[in-house]
Amino acid sequence: MKKNDVITGVCENYTYNGHGVVRVDGFPLFVKHMLFNEEAEIIVTMVKKHYGYGKIKRLLRQSEERVEPLCPLAGKCGGCQLQHMSDTHQAYFKKEQVEGVMRRIAHISTPVNDVAMMDNGWYYRNKAQIPFQMKQERVISGFYRIHSNDVVDMEQCLIQHPIMNRVHQIVKQHLREVHDLQGLRHLLIKYARSSDEVMVVFITAKEYETDWQPLVTVLCEQIPQIKSIMLNINERTDNVILGDKEILLYGQPFISDRIFDLSFRIAMKSFYQVNPQQTEVLYRFVTELAQLSGNEMVLDCYCGVGTIGLCLAKQAKQVIGIEIIPEAIENAKENAKRNHIENAEFICADAKTYAKELSDAKQKIDVVIVDPPRKGCDEQVLASIAEMEAKRIVYVSCDVATQARDIERLKQYGYHAVTLQPVDMFPQTYAVECVCLLEHSDIINKQ
């Protein structure tokens, strides 16, 4: 087999990112946008030693689960990968992914619950990070083509809240009228659904001598929901989008949102779940699996602005939150104060270091909540949790592969996965959030 060969094959499985798997004499080809059991003529686009890639030339047999993508940029922009799948098939795909990863990496057969899906998986995102570039003397902006630094020019994104699309359009139009990027590298937009408040951040490589006031005025006149406009200076040359220097151009340096009956402040660097409707679904599962009676000490690792810990505080004796980002901890403390929650303490520290300090101090912890970044938990964090002899661990993850790795690691400390609950936080994409309850039966029986 070589590049540009045309073969005929049937999709028999999926990769983690939704590509169809077609085998030709046992050799796997990964074919974008091909659905299970579909048959197609396929053009081979790349051949490696153990696998290859292809694209559909002509469908010979079409799945009933295939739908026409709503977005004109589907297949071009790297943001959505599953718009060609029906909602029911997206649910099937995501559950299969969790089951497969848990078998292969965690080596467990714990049943996976059905995915908690959204009723309408469009216009849900409350955060956008949009790159801007100058191309052929024209300002373009949108999202990167997959595996590329090439920006696919976009006017609106169908999974972003409409008000954020409007902000993006105004900024792009203004820059096109002045024929200048004004140093803008990225546009960050955050939206708080409950309060209808918007934050806008202009991200530049250095502090240019730019007068942002005309654009600020236009934005505020046309979108009165804007409560914060910031300038962020990022001199780094890697993929980190936000820099350390911040300048307030308008309003206040935060917006406010609500989860259940609690109010939260969201700053520029605050981690906050991107799907507000599904966040409440996710946190209900966390609350249910934590099984709090009012007497427990709860440790919330990677706590961000304190959303999970504060949602649990009313049902716990005390909550201790750990987060390495200073701004997030300040937000968490403010959030506890504004919600009159006095049994929650937030510590700015590396989770690995502080968890070890707690275990060395023989701090009694009953329930641990972990919601780490994609890379998962540090091994020392897991070891320290085990030393605290927590009865239960509720592990929230947006990357089931690293979650499965950590579940496998926790086995050596006697923890076993009891419940696996996927939640569709990212409709139209291959990503899936998963909540896992781990219990240590010996510790529960001993206590």
Secondary structure, DSSP 8 states (H G I E B T S, - for coil): --TT-EEEEEEEEE-TTS-EEEEETTEEEEETT--TT-EEEEEEEEE-SS-EEEEEEEEEE--TTB---SSTTTTTBSS-S-TTB-HHHHHHHHHHHHHHHIIIII-----B---B--SS-SS-BSEEEEEEEEETTEEEEEEEBTTSS-EEE-S--TTB-HHHHHHHHHHHHHHHHHT--TTEEEEEEEEETTTTEEEEEEEESS------HHHHHHHHHH-TTEEEEEEEE----SS----SEEEEEEE-SEEEEEETTEEEEEETT----S-HHHHHHHHHHHHHHHT--S--EEEEET-TTSHHHHHHHTTSSEEEEEES-HHHHHHHHHHHHHTT--SEEEEES-HHHHHHHHHHTT---SEEEE---TT---HHHHHHHHHTT-SEEEEEES-HHHHHHHHHHHHTTT-EEEEEEEE-SSTTSS--EEEEEEE-HHHHHH-
